[in-house]
Every structure is written in C-alpha cells, then in structure tokens.
Amino acid sequence: METTFLVEGQRTQTQQPQQQQQLNRRSKMETYCDIVKAIGAGAEKPTHIMYRANLSWTVMQGYIKDLETQGLVVSQDSDGKRLYKLTEKGFMLLRQYVSIKEDLKLLPEV
C-alpha cells in the first residue's frame, strides 16, 4: 500500500517500509559471493565469516553447506574448531566475480 502526500501543490508517493526493505535485499548469488569473498579475504572461523558477510548464524550455515556441496568451500577441523577454506574452484569463482565487478565498475574505489 502506498501513501500519497501533497507537497507544494504536487502529489508525491512514498513506498511503505516493507517494500523499501525488499528493494535492499541481496540476491542469493550476492550472498554466496559475499561468503566466498569473506573466506577469500582470510575469514576462516564461522563467526568471522558470518560477520563479514552480514548474515545470521542459521542462514550462513545453509549457504556454507551449499558452497561445500558445489565444491567451492571445504571445512577442516582444527583443535576441535571448524575452519573453512576456499577450494581452487572457489578461488576461480572469486577471481571471476571481482573481474566482473571491475568491468562493470561496481567495486568501490580505493
């Protein structure tokens, strides 16, 4: 449902907050790539990946499981702690992702 306001004799329309939130959501592909970027940047522990990719614990676990199934990420147990690393296929995906974003000039300038 939209709300209409009169501003100096003109009608303006605003979107409801729920509709605005939907516009800002990431796609599944962006979420997968954010996880791959986080791991590629050195985040190995699940909580570090979760924070860098801006995900909840349960959502991240599902995505990680999918990435493992696809052969992009492997998990290792080290001293009773689970760590995640990119496979060669994962690194290839990350390089392609960064290349596409650079070509489209979507990466922030440093």
PyMOL commands that set and color helices and strands:
alter all, ss='L'
color gray80, all
select helices_A, chain A and resi 17-24+28-40+46-53+57-69+88-103
alter helices_A, ss='H'
color red, helices_A
select strands_A, chain A and resi 3-7+10-14+73-78+81-86
alter strands_A, ss='S'
color yellow, strands_A
deselect
rebuild
show_as cartoon
